[in-house]
Amino acid sequence: MFDIGFSELLVIAVVALIVIGPERLPKVARTAGLLSGRLRRYVNDLKADISREMQLDELKKMQQDVADRIAAAESTMQHEMNKMESVVAQKIAPPESETENLAVLPAPSFQDPAVTEPPPIAPTKKATPTESI
């Protein structure tokens, strides 16, 4: 990133010692270290957020792709089912001449008018103990 070698760092430290002074230099160095740590954490968090967003975008694209494939398969299946239904309806449907004959015939009756209620059952005579001997 930056081409700062040991000699440049030594020059920066000497200048900071002269400008800031030996009493305040440890406090400034500690504060600079804390700020540097916060900056690194912020950059790492930002990288992680960007990575998550990219993964989320990829997942959304994959989800849309799968949804499109499912919709295409569903429309294909619906089209095929409609074709099969029309073919089956043509095969099953009787010719027009038979449908005319069926319209003329009366509807079948499921109850025969000659059959009436069954005759009542006559009571039977019970055997007494003396008659059976």
GIQUI-V976627 format. One record per residue. N is the residue number from 1. RES is the residue in three letters. SS is DSSP state (alpha for helix, beta for strand, coil for the rest). NEAR is the number of other C-alpha atoms within 10 Angstrom. Layout:
# GIQUI-V976627
n: (N	N)
res: (RES	RES)
ss: (SS	SS)
near: (NEAR	NEAR)
This chain:
# GIQUI-V976627
n: (1	2	3	4	5	6	7	8	9	10	11	12	13	14	15	16	17	18	19	20	21	22	23	24	25	26	27	28	29	30	31	32	33	34	35	36	37	38	39	40	41	42	43	44	45	46	47	48	49	50	51	52	53	54	55	56	57	58	59	60	61	62	63	64	65	66	67	68	69	70	71	72	73	74	75	76	77	78	79	80	81	82	83	84	85	86	87	88	89	90	91	92	93	94	95	96	97	98	99	100	101	102	103	104	105	106	107	108	109	110	111	112	113	114	115	116	117	118	119	120	121	122	123	124	125	126	127	128	129	130	131	132	133)
res: (MET	PHE	ASP	ILE	GLY	PHE	SER	GLU	LEU	LEU	VAL	ILE	ALA	VAL	VAL	ALA	LEU	ILE	VAL	ILE	GLY	PRO	GLU	ARG	LEU	PRO	LYS	VAL	ALA	ARG	THR	ALA	GLY	LEU	LEU	SER	GLY	ARG	LEU	ARG	ARG	TYR	VAL	ASN	ASP	LEU	LYS	ALA	ASP	ILE	SER	ARG	GLU	MET	GLN	LEU	ASP	GLU	LEU	LYS	LYS	MET	GLN	GLN	ASP	VAL	ALA	ASP	ARG	ILE	ALA	ALA	ALA	GLU	SER	THR	MET	GLN	HIS	GLU	MET	ASN	LYS	MET	GLU	SER	VAL	VAL	ALA	GLN	LYS	ILE	ALA	PRO	PRO	GLU	SER	GLU	THR	GLU	ASN	LEU	ALA	VAL	LEU	PRO	ALA	PRO	SER	PHE	GLN	ASP	PRO	ALA	VAL	THR	GLU	PRO	PRO	PRO	ILE	ALA	PRO	THR	LYS	LYS	ALA	THR	PRO	THR	GLU	SER	ILE)
ss: (coil	coil	coil	coil	coil	alpha	alpha	alpha	alpha	alpha	alpha	alpha	alpha	alpha	alpha	alpha	alpha	alpha	alpha	alpha	coil	coil	coil	coil	alpha	alpha	alpha	alpha	alpha	alpha	alpha	alpha	alpha	alpha	alpha	alpha	alpha	alpha	alpha	alpha	alpha	alpha	alpha	alpha	alpha	alpha	alpha	alpha	alpha	alpha	alpha	alpha	alpha	alpha	alpha	alpha	alpha	alpha	alpha	alpha	alpha	alpha	alpha	alpha	alpha	alpha	alpha	alpha	alpha	alpha	alpha	alpha	alpha	alpha	alpha	alpha	alpha	alpha	alpha	alpha	alpha	alpha	alpha	alpha	alpha	alpha	alpha	alpha	alpha	alpha	alpha	alpha	coil	coil	coil	alpha	alpha	alpha	alpha	alpha	alpha	alpha	alpha	alpha	coil	coil	coil	coil	coil	coil	coil	coil	coil	coil	coil	coil	coil	coil	coil	coil	coil	coil	coil	coil	coil	coil	coil	coil	coil	coil	coil	coil	coil)
near: (3	4	5	8	8	8	9	11	11	11	11	12	14	13	12	15	15	11	10	13	12	11	9	10	16	13	11	13	13	11	12	12	12	12	12	12	12	12	12	12	12	12	12	12	12	12	12	12	12	12	12	12	12	12	12	12	12	12	12	12	12	12	12	12	12	12	12	12	12	12	12	12	12	12	12	12	12	12	12	12	12	12	12	12	12	12	11	11	11	11	10	9	10	10	10	9	8	10	11	10	9	11	9	8	8	7	8	6	7	6	8	7	7	6	7	8	6	6	6	6	6	6	6	6	6	7	8	8	7	6	7	6	5)
